């Protein structure tokens, strides 16, 4: 309740419209607030401080902005809208249903999917094009949703991948609480910390956890939960040398091991949901059509 | 446009009938129907090559020699046993779906992307991120979508517990070769 209130307050302050289908033109929405970013940087990098949802969303915005800076959104409104809707439906079945979830397809041939703190989720065009059903898409999005629900990225930051950066940022904050120059420097450090985590990947145990949660979130949302394992089987046939897969393979356990772990955790427990829809034709239609 | 159509047809056919090569990762029972209590048609040894026709939920319909039936998908890996990850994916030529909106111009890729080097050099693009908000679906949008066809019915499902003691499973490489 408190976090929902905080989010509402945040949305109000930034001028996010109540109806999300009516996008705001105001650039003010994403304006960098120097002081706040410094505060966020400081609390995020102190393992003892619990960062609140407002800070998490702000951090996530920077992270997501960096990602779309690396690869822009695919210019296909109907596909973007479709992925957003599937994603939002899944997220409603997570433990953070009221987060300002956003989903996008990145215009990149690489095969990968990403989450940032605060509920920004991305899948690449390369991965979208290889999947064969909405249930597979749902499995991948649900895996990413699980990372956000469990705040795995914040954990990675606080575990020290970033401690030096954090110390630097914190000392700058304390030294001079001034305007842009410091904020720009802090912003740079934050961004490089985010990049570091993207290149190194999350804790392997967190990837396995996201797999276990992903199949369940898909089942809760009414999908055949075996979409995610089907994607892992597909990845398992591909070469780690495939340049489009390099980052995914370097930052995740091998797909075969993820399948083994999922099998041991699942057993027959999800069988009763296995006849839920896969929705292959709507997926193919939306992916191919305009 | 034709490329777009071609790609969609390809993926459509992929979704409906695959006929892909695969192999078993352990000894499995092949069932007449996709249920545990269905009659057992055959027993397949570990690393038996199979031809996968389709997936239905937790099961895959497969052929192996003269035998045909269903085995659990998580007991299957795609590709040929022993060389599952050789070669490239072979799908590289299919990527023609990235055309930009009304102008119809083709996106020039290669400048930006998600390789490691490109992530290292990425600069935040807040304007691009703002576009994403325009595509966002509300919770109500999602509910309407799920109430459509096919209907996606919400379920209460508990999360799975982490499996106990990884590694030394039935397919531990050090236990291979032992007859039973």
Interface residues (C-beta under 8 A of the other chain):
Chain A: X16 X19 X20 X21 X23 X24 X27 X29 X30 X32 X61 X62 X64 X65 X66 X67 X68 X69 X70 X71 X72 X73 X74 X75 X76 X77 X80 X81 X84 X85 X86 X87 X88 X89 X92 X93 X97 X100 X101 X102 X103 X104 X106 X107 X108 X109 X110 X112 X120 X124 X125 X126 X129 X130 X132 X133 X191 X195 X198 X199 X208 X209 X212 X213 X215 X216 X219 X220 X221 X222 X223 X224 X226 X229 X230 X233 X234 X236 X237 X238 X239 X240 X241 X242 X243 X244 X245 X246 X247 X256 X259 X260 X261 X262 X263 X264 X265 X266 X268 X269 X270 X271 X273 X274 X275 X276 X277 X278 X279 X280 X281 X283 X284 X285 X287 X288 X289 X290
Chain B: X4 X5 X7 X8 X9 X11 X12 X14 X15 X16 X36 X55 X56 X57 X58 X59 X73 X74 X75 X76 X77 X78 X79 X84 X85 X86 X87 X88 X89 X91 X92 X94 X95 X97 X98 X99 X100 X101 X107 X109 X112 X113 X114 X115 X116 X118 X119 X120 X121 X122 X123 X124 X125 X126 X127 X128 X129 X130 X131 X132 X133 X134 X135 X136 X137 X138 X139 X141 X142 X143 X145 X146 X150 X151 X152 X153 X154 X155 X156 X157 X158 X159 X160 X161 X162 X163 X164 X166 X169 X171
